[in-house]
Amino acid sequence: MLSFAHTHLFLLFLFTVHLIPTTPMGEERHPQDQGQVQGQGKSRKRVIPVPPTEDPDPDPITEAYGYCNTPDRSEQAWEGHSPVDYKLLSVQVMIRHGDRYPLYAIPKTKRPAIDCTLSPKRKPSHPQLKSFIGHMAQGGHGRWEGTLSSLPRLPNHSACEMGELTQTGVVQHLRNGQLLRQAYKRHKLLPPDWSTKQVWVETTSRSRTLQSGMALLYGFLPDFDWSLLTVHHQWSTLFCGSACDCPARNPYLEEEQRRQYRLRAADTELERTYADMARTLGLPPRQLRAANPIDSLLCHLCHGLSFPCVSAGSALGSGGCLTLAQFAVIRRQQLEDEVDRRRVGLYRRYAVLAMHPYLNRTANRLERVAKAYAPGRKPRAGEEVFTLSSAHDVTVAPLLSALGLEEALFPRFAARVVFELWKSPHTTQRPRKGQRQSQNKASGVKGERSKGGNMFVRVLYNGEDVTFHTTFCSSHDRHATQPLCPLGNFLSFVRKDMFGVLNATSYHDACYRRTG
């Protein structure tokens, strides 16, 4: 059985090799999928792909460029959009780190020549990059939990180290922060004199997540006051805090690994491709597979570099270059693996157990803010208005799956998931206890779903509103009197409903009484 210490290593292999986006980034929605927010009815870019029957042969290379997320194009962010007069109360953000150097080297080839120092004069750049570099130099005035204070606040190697954040990755998150700043500026989400308790930032102990988080925060709050900031340490990539112990979680991961292996082994074109690549490099195919060549090849593609070559005299193999066609075969298999993963459903079960602790913390935060704004109460200034969790693909991918967003594109570099809490201007008189019980019974509303009657949530993925694709709000009538998703739906989902796929009613029940 996988120990928890080995879980991240397997997840890293699982995602860098096999779980990649499944739809071109620029496709338009069908008319019935177009939504209107505050009178805007423009067609939005798709992050929930079309059904497989509409796109039977997705282009692996197009998918790969979408994964790169090169910061050289305009992007529409739908964060901050709501019906007129609704008040934005809280925003919870989870991100994947930005573009990084490969975690693996292809044996007998030269590593990609990329400079990981930062220079405003080198492309891609950003108007805030120079001031960001200067502001990070003052980071000693902030508070850093655990070992975070020993990590570099900027990438700083002229020859990138394995896994190091690149300048592209920094610029991606400066743009993310700037997009969120523009989206929320008119809502006055944070007061000018915001307090330490109102902004929560957390990251794993990898420099690329810490640096990505700082870049987004700086884009969102330029020249923020270091003395007000505490950067919290999450020791697990699952952001599960003190609730990481779940014996039933990793067995699902083991079963998913076996499913994945069987699918790869049955793919004869993939086997031939690895054999051809190994022959070129003069390596045993098993050694090439272990080196995870797709990770390095993606870096070459994203940075516009030629694929690695070896001369016949420098290797026992035939010599030559790895090709885009070989890359496309591996990517094609990744896309097929995505489809099979959703069909089998093992990963969804894992994801529910993996991400419940994070979702539960998010639900608790939103509920605290909602209670602070309940009718008859004076809003308090001590609630977490903006939280930022800087994470990995092995965090964001299970989060999407746990929310029921199985069709969403795999987390690209600098992907972001945003939870927004909104308060409706329309308040209804609270019924007496007996009357409320009869109303709930008649309407089928009970438990958490009856809470926060004028509080609503939105979920956005890479700027796209995906709320009505989530499990907890897919059946809500978006054309009802209240067009947003009730907060009670989300609370009920996190605290009970999400465990239905495990035939359980609670996190403890699902973790310690595995039933299938």
N, C-alpha and C positions, 0 to 999 in steps of 0.2 A: 504494500500500500504506500502511496506517496505520503511522505511526511510533509508538514506545513512548510518546513524549510526548503523542500524541493519543489513546492507548488509553483513558485514564480519562475524557476528555471524551465519547467515544462510549459507553462503558459507562454513564456517568451518564445520558445520554439514553435509552439502551436500557432501563435499569431503572426510571427514574422515570416513563417513559411507558408501558411495555408489560408488565413482568413483575411481576404483582401476585398476592396469594394466591388460591387456587382452592377453598377450602372453609371454611364457617362455623367459627368457633373453638370453638363449644360442642358440636359433634356428639359422640355417644358411639361407642365402638368396638362392633363386633359381638362376640358372645360368644367366637368363636374367636380374636379378636385380643387379648382381655384377658389380661394377664399377672399372675403373682403373684410378689411380691418380699418376702422375709421374712414370708411368711404373709399379705400383704395382697393381696386379690383385687378391689379396687374398679375399676370401669370408669374408664379415663382419657380425658381430652379428646384428640381426634384432631389430630395434626399431619401425619399421612400420610393424605390424603383417601381417600374411597371411590372405587372405580372409576367412570369417567364414566357408565357405564350406570346406576349407582345415584343419580346426581345430575345429570340431563341439563341442568338449567337453574339453575345456581347464581345466587344473588341478588347482583348487583354491589355493592349498598349494604351488605349484611351483610359482604361481604368487606372493604370499605373500612374499616368500623368495627373489624374484627379487625386490620387493618394499623395503625390508630391506636394500639392497645394502651394505651388510657386506663387509668391506674393507680388505678382506683376499685373493683376487684373482687378477691376472694380468688383465689389461684393455688396449685395443687398442684405442688410441685417434687419430682421423682423422683430427683434427684441424691442420692448417698450411700446408695442402697438396694442391698443385695446379699444373697447367702445368708449365713447365720449364720457367724460366726467368720472371715470373709474380712477381710483388712486392706487399707485404702485407702492407697496409697503416693504417688500423684501425681494432680494435676488440671490440665488444660490447657484454658483457656477462650478462645474467640473471641467477641466481641460486635459487634453493629452499634450505632452511636451512637444516642442517644435522640432523641425528638421534636425536630425543628428547624424553623426558619422556612424558607419557600420559597427555592429557589435562583433562581427566575425570577419576574418580575412580569408580570401580564397588562396589556398596554398600555391606557391610557385608563381604568383602574380604580384605586380606592384600594387601597393595600396593606393586608393584614390588620392590625388594631390589636392587637398583642400586646406585652406588657411582658416583656423578657428579663432584667430584674434578678431577684434571688432574694429572696423574703420568706416566712418561715414562716407568716405570717398569711394568705397568698393560696393558694387552692386551684389545683391539687392540692398538698398538702404532705406532709411525712413527719416522724416524730418525731426523726430524726437531721439534718434539714435545717439547723437553727440551728447545731449543733455542727460540721457539715460546712463551713459557710461560715467559721466561725472557724478550723478546722483548715487550710483552704486558704490562709488568710492567712499561715501559717507555712511555706508551700511553698518559700521561699527556702533552707531548710535541706536540701532534697533535691538530688539530682544529676539534671540534665536534659541529655540528649544533644543536640548540634547546636543547631538553632534553637528547640527546644522551650521553652527558658527565656524566650523573648520572647513566648510565647503567654499569654493570660489564663487563669488557672486556674478562673475562674468566668465565666459569661455576665454581661454588665454593662451592657447598653444598654436604656434605658427604652422605646425604639422599636427593636425587633429589627432587626439587620442581616441581610442575605441569608445563609442557611445557618447562622445562629447557633442554638446549643442553647437550648431554652426551659426554663422551670422544670419543665414536664412531663417533659422529657427527663432532667433531673437526678433527679427523683423516681423515674422508671422504673428508673434504674440503682442508686439507693440501695436500692430494693426488691429488685433482682436480687442485689445484694451481701448483703443481709440474708437472702434465701432461701438462698443458698449457705452463709452462716455457720451458719444453723440446720441445714442438711442435713449439714454436715461437722463440726459441733461435737463430737458424740460420738465421731467417729473420730480426733480429735486430730491432724488433718492437719498443722498447723504447731505446733511447740512455742512456749511463751510467749516464749522467747529466740531466735526465728527469726533467721537470718542473712541478709545481703544476697544471697547466692547462692541461697537457697531461694525467693525471690520475684522473678519476672521480669515486668516490665510494659513493654509496647511500644505505640506509637501512631503514626499518621500525623501529619503536620504541620498538620492542621486542628484548630482549637480545639474543635470539637464532639466529636471523638474523644478528645482529651486529657481534656476535662472529663467525658465519659462514663466513661472509664476510672478517673478519680479518684473519681467518685461510687460506682462499683461497688466499688472497692478499699476505700473508707471504710466502705461498708455491710458488707463482708466482714471488714475489720480496723479496727474503730473506733479512732480516735486512734492510728493506727500511727506508729511512730517514723520521722520524715522522714530522719534521718541514715542509716537502713538502706536507703533506697529510691533506686534509680536508674531513671529513666524513659527507655527506649531509643527511638530514632527510627527508624521504618521509612519510607523515602522513597517507596516504591511502595505503592499501595493493594492490590497483590497479596501484599504481605509476602514477597517473593521474595528479599530480602537481596542476596547477591552472585551469585545464580543466575537473574537476570531475563532474561538474553540467551537468546532462543528464537525463531529466525526463523520457525518453522512456526506459532507461536501466533496472531499477528494475522491471517493470511490466513483462518483459520476465523472470526474475528470479522467480517471483511469479508463473507464469504459469509452469515453470520448476519444482517448488516445488510440485505443484498439480499433474503433470504428475508422479513424483517420488512416491508420496503417493499412487496414484492409483495402480501403479505397485507393490508396496510392499504389499498393502492390498489384492491383488489378489493372492499372493504367499502363498498357504496353508502350504507348508513345512516350510517356514520361520516363519509363525505364530506358528506352532507347536514347532519349535525349541526355539523360545523365551519363549513360555509357559513352556517348559521343563527346560530351564535355570532358569527361575524365580522360578519354583517349587523347584529346588535344593537349591536356595539361600534364599527361603522364602520371595520373593518380589512380589508385583503386576507386571504383565508383562509391564504395562505402565511405571512404575518406572524404570524397567531394561532398556527399550528402551531409556528412557530419559538420562540414564547414558552412552549411547553410548559404550557398552562393547567391540566392535571391536577395539576401539582405545587402550584400555589397553591390550587386548589379542594380538594385533600386537606387542606391546612392549615385552610381554612375549616370543613370537615366535622369534623376532629378536635377543633377548638377551639370548636365550637358556634356559629360565626359565620355570618351570612347570606351567601349567594353575592353576588359583586360586581354592582352595578347602574350604569348610566349613563343620564343623561337625554337625551331626544331633542335638546335644544338644545345639549348639550355635545359632541356627536359627529356625524359625518356619517351615522351609521347610524340605525336605527330607534329606538334606545334601549330600555331595559328591563333585565331582570336575567338573568344566566345561571341555568340551572335544574338541579334535581336530576336531571331526566329526561335532560338533555344529558350531565351527569356520568356517569349510569348507562350511556349508550351507549358512552362512551369506556372505561369500566371493563369493560363486556361484551366489547369488542374485545380488551382486555388479557387477559382470561381465555381467549379463543379463541387468542390468540397463544401463551399458555403451553402449551396442548395441542399446537399445531403445532410449537412449539420442541422439545418432547420427541419428537414423531414423527420429525422430520427428523434430529435428533441432532448437528447442527453444534456447538451450544453445549456439548454434553457433551465433545466433542473439545477445544474451546477450554479448558473448565474443567479437564480433566486436566492440560494443559500449564501453565495459569495457577496452579494450586494445588499442584502437586507440590512445589515448594520449601518451602512452609509445612508440608505434610504430612510431608515428609522430615525437617524439623527437629523436628516433633512426635514422629515415630517414633524419632529418635535420642535425644531426651530421655527418652522412656518406656523405651527399651532401657537407657540408662545407669542409670536408677533401678532397673530390674529386675535388672541385674547387681550393683548395690550390695547388693541383698537376696537374692542367690543363696545357696543352702545352703553353709555353711562360711565365709561372709564376714560381717564385722561391718559393718552399715549405716553409710555415711558421711553426714555432715550437710551436705555441700556440693552435693548435687544439687538441681535445680530442682523443688521440691515443688509450687509453685503458679505458673502462668504465665497472664498476661492479655494478650490482643492486642485492642486497641480499634480497630475497623475500620469499614467501610462496607458498604452493600448489595452493591456491586460486588466485595466480598471474600467475604462470607458466601454469596451466591448461587452462585458457582462452587465454593465449598467443598462445599456440599450436593450439587451436581451431580457433582463429582469422586468423592464418596463413594458415588454411586449412589442418593442420596436424591432422585430426580427428581420424585417425587410430593409432596415436602414443600412446605408453604406457603412462599411467597416471604418473605424476611426482613422482618418488621415492624420498627417502631421498637423499639430495645432488645432485638432478638433475641439469643439466646445459643446457641452450640454448645459442648458440654463433652465432653472426653475424660477418662475416669477409668482409672487403672491399679490393679488389685486383685491381691492375693497370696492364693492358696488356702492354707488351713491343712494341706492334705493334700499331702505331698511324697512322691515315689516315689524309690526308690534308683536312682541314675544307672547305666545299663548300661555295660558295657565297650564300647570302640570298635567291635569287630567285631559284638558283639551289637546295639549301637545301629543300625549300618548295616543289618543284616538286618531289624530291627524297622521301620525307616523304609521300607525297600524293600517289605516286606510290607504296610504300611499305606498306602503311597502318599504318605507325609509326607516332604518333603525341603526342603532349604534353610532359609529363614527360618521355615517353619511348624513346624520341630522345635525351635525355640528357646523358652526361657521356659516350660517345661512346666507350672509352677504359677502363671503370670502371665496375667492376663486384662484385657480392655478393655471398657469400655462407652462408647457414644456417645449423647449426649442433645441434643435440640433443643427449646429453650423448655421444659425441664423434663420432656420426654417421652423415654423410652428408645426409641431408634430403631435400636439396634445390629443387630437381626436384619433390618432393612430395607436395611442397607448391602451393597454388592457383596461385600465381603470376608467377611461373616458370614451372608449370607442362606441359605446351604445348611447352616449348622451346626445340629445337633440341639440345640435349647434344652432338651430334656427328657433330655439325656444325663447321665452321672454328673457332669460339670462343666457347669453350666447357663449359664456366661458364655462370652464369645467369647475364644478363645486369642489372646494377644498376637502369637504367630507368624503368625496370619492377617493381622493388620494390617501387620506388618513386610513380609511377602511381597507384599501388595497394593501398598504404597507403593513398594517397590523394584523391582517387576517387573510384577505382574499388572495394575495399573491402566492400563498402556500397551497392553493387548490391543485396546482400541477403536481404536487408531492403528496396529495391525499392527506394533508395535515392542516391544522388550524392555527399554528403558531411557529415561530422560529425554533423554540426549544423542542417542540413536538417533531418538527421536520428534521432537526439535527440529530436527535437521539432515538427516534423511532422510525427508521427508514423503512418504507413500505413498498418500494418498487423503483 
